[in-house]
Amino acid sequence: MEPPDVLEYVTGGKYSVHADNGYWDSPTRRRVRSMDRDISVLLYTNDGHVDVILYFHNLDIRIYLSRGMLVAFPSDNRYLNAAETPMAVSRYAAVCGQSVKG
């Protein structure tokens, strides 16, 4: 397991659709794994109400996040995700991942 990290997403910030362990390389037309992560774990730590929606693009699922909510999901391109709307206030998330060796 990688060590947890606390991220600050500044006011007005958002995160575009992405996979947590890699990216699509247009010139080679293939997915590149850029991080040794198979499972993503997010813990949202904001106080009060924050309009943050975790959106899973391929599944068309929206999760409305609140303080103390923990979300875990596969890190690959099956679970492309985004912070769908710009945040009205800064938000904080503790993030880490797990590589599954087999």
N, C-alpha and C positions, 0 to 999 in steps of 0.2 A: 504494500500500500504506500502510495506517495504521501509525504507529509501534507497536512491540511494547510491551506492558504486562505487568508481573508481578502476578498476583493471588494473594492469600492467602485460602484457604478455611479458616476456623477450625475447631478441634476440634468435632465434633458437627454441623457445617454440612452442608448439601446444597443442590443446585440443582434446582428443580422443572422439569418439562418446559417447554421454550421453543424458539423459533426465535431464532437469533443476530442477525437483522436486523430484527425487528419483533414485533408482538404482535396478538392477536385482540381487537378492540374489540366487546364484547357489545352495547352500545346500538345501534351502527350495523350490527352483524352483518357486519363485514368485517375483513380483515387490514390492519393499518397498518404500513407500512415506516418504522421509526424510526431506522434506521442505514444509511448507504451502504456496505453490506458484502455481497458476493456469495459469498465463500469464507472460511471460518473456518479458522484454523490454531492448534493447541494443542500446546505442548511441555511435558510433565510433568517436573518437576525434583526431586522428592522423593528423598532418600536412603532406603535401606532399603525394607522392604515396607509398602505402604499399600493398604488394601482400598478402592479407588476403581473404580467401574464407570461407564464412559460408556455410557449407554443411548440408542439411537435408537428412539424411541417408534413411529413409523410403520412401521419396518422390523423391529421386534422383534429388534434386534441389540444384544448387550452386548459391550463391549470392556473387558477387564481391564487397567488401566493400570499401567505401571511406569516407573521413572526413565529419562529419555532418549527415551521414546516420543513420536513426533510424529504427530498426527492432523490431517488436512485434510478438509474436507467442505463442501458447499454450505450457505450460511447461512440459507436460506429454510425455509418451513414443511414442505417435503418431508422435512427432516432435523431434526425436533423432537428435542431432546436433553436429557439430564438427568444429574446426578451421582446415580446411583440410590440409594445407601445413604449414611447419615451417616458422615462420616469419623471414624476413631478417633484420628487425629492431624491437626494442621494440614497442609495440602498447598499446593503452589505450582504455578502454571502460567503460562508465558509465552504470551500470547494476542495475536493480531493478525488482521487481515482484509484482504481485497483486493476492491476494486470493479472489476468488469469492464465497461468502457465499450465500447459497440459501435455 
